[in-house]
């Protein structure tokens, strides 16, 4: 008996060591692939067609093909697509860094339009895609899909890929378009996830006005509470660092606290079933406005590069991951008996995505223009076309939601579910590669930027000072980008004789009540005789 138990334990140890060795080998290969993506992305940086997202996706697909051949057709990926890995580890640094680096004045100037696109627009897209799915797929015998699955399809394909959008748009060249598409993308992702969760939690056997009102009420509640949680987390980090001033001991403590507080806000939102994307996004905005100014000069430089690096690596990881998982042989085997059906479903979904986005971008742009007095603030037709096109890309969020709805632990043997998974993969690959490849040329064609602006952007050194000006004090002029507007004097004019707008009243409230408590621009940490005491004033 003792001998048998010893032999069993020995076998378990062998299996465990084999499994550990396999995992280590897989991780090593994946890290090498990440390095290759970064190097190739750098070499293609000036290419008008390619970007690092598409590069990583293509390398991921090619790697999947190689692994498929080596394994004899049994597997195509080093790592299995995991919703937890995506939502808990990879997405937070991307969304937080987006909020941390966004030009706040530009974002909040267009806040109403962003909310129209991100919330109301996503609802319109959701309705059109869901009704289209019900109309087309009910007659195609896609068992065992039900009404809840069709509504989930609407939520899944309403989610734009804000990660890829960040890489194909430039907020210096097209500030208005970037602000609208990027801001809409963040709100859109949050709205899609809220709709998806609502579809799963509500009884959809009897859809009526009461259920619709509950869905809308649930969304408003989640939006407000998620935003408040992110703002509170950002303010708390600013207050703690301002009062305790960790910099006198160690820069590492300041940086660590900022990172942990940002991540804590995300996880708290997950814990309370809120929209973690909105929470961490607004936490990033608040931290860039208050917390970032309360830390030492070295901490500012460190946080800027740390957040950007984490976001950059996470973005590449996601697309490499998605590319390899696109060739999951188990799901493609199930749909191999009906390839025409799979192609038809993918084509219908792609058409619904195009129609659903057009149905809200152009009408809501017209509605937004009615509220704008200045021609420079209005969204012109060429900009509308660019906004429509740039938001067509579907990415990892769509895949994660599709896996959540149609698989269990990443696997399914049901034909209808498998077709929906493979069709989602097809739409993600096609939209990312084709629409992504054509976005930059389309922008150059419809919205050409002046040559001297391009030279200024490419030649401007990336230093802490150049980081501060566009992030915190940028004018984000919607007029002629080539107009000579000296930033310091125009900022001084704004502060001394501002127009009576929402921004003006916010600045008064911020200066009178918020900055004295939470710090921000104007607060200089005091350490007698330290370099911070001598150099800190250059930031204010």
Number of C-alpha atoms within 10 A of each C-alpha: 6 7 8 9 10 11 12 12 12 12 12 12 12 12 12 12 12 12 12 12 12 13 14 12 13 15 14 12 13 20 13 12 19 18 14 15 24 18 13 15 20 13 10 15 13 10 11 14 17 20 22 23 26 25 21 28 25 20 22 29 23 17 21 24 19 16 19 19 13 12 11 10 14 13 20 28 26 19 13 16 22 14 20 10 12 18 17 15 13 20 22 25 28 26 23 28 24 25 24 25 19 23 22 24 17 20 21 15 17 18 17 13 22 25 17 21 26 26 22 16 25 32 23 19 27 29 17 20 31 25 17 21 22 19 12 12 17 15 8 12 11 18 12 10 18 14 16 19 22 21 22 28 26 31 30 27 31 33 32 31 25 27 28 24 23 18 16 22 20 15 17 16 19 18 18 25 21 24 26 21 25 28 24 26 25 23 25 28 26 26 29 28 23 22 25 23 15 19 19 15 10 14 11 15 9 9 11 9 9 10 14 11 11 13 17 15 12 14 20 15 13 23 21 14 18 29 22 16 23 30 21 16 26 28 21 17 25 29 19 16 23 23 13 9 21 20 23 17 9 12 19 14 16 25 23 13 16 22 17 12 19 25 22 15 26 30 18 19 23 17 10 12 13 25 26 30 28 30 35 37 29 27 33 28 23 25 27 25 23 25 27 27 26 30 29 26 21 14 22 21 15 16 20 19 13 17 19 19 15 15 22 17 16 20 23 26 23 22 27 27 26 26 27 29 21 26 23 22 15 16 22 17 13 19 23 13 11 12 13 11 17 22 15 14 24 22 15 19 24 23 13 23 27 18 15 26 25 20 16 20 23 17 13 18 20 16 13 19 17 10 12 12 9 9 11 13 17 18 21 13 13 14 18 19 17 19 26 18 21 28 27 26 27 30 25 26 24 25 24 20 24 25 23 15 19 21 17 10 12 15 14 17 14 17 21 19 25 24 25 26 26 24 24 28 25 20 25 27 24 16 20 23 20 14 18 27 17 17 24 21 15 17 24 12 11 13 15 12 17 12 9 11 15 13 10 10 11 10 9 10 11 9 9 16 12 11 15 15 15 18 18 16 15 16 20 21 15 14 12 10 17 11 9 7 12 9 14 13 10 12 16 11 11 13 13 9 10 14 11 8 10 10 14 15 13 11 15 12 12 15 16 11 11 15 17 12 16 24 25 26 17 16 19 22 23 15 13 10 8 11 11 19 14 13 12 19 13 9 15 10
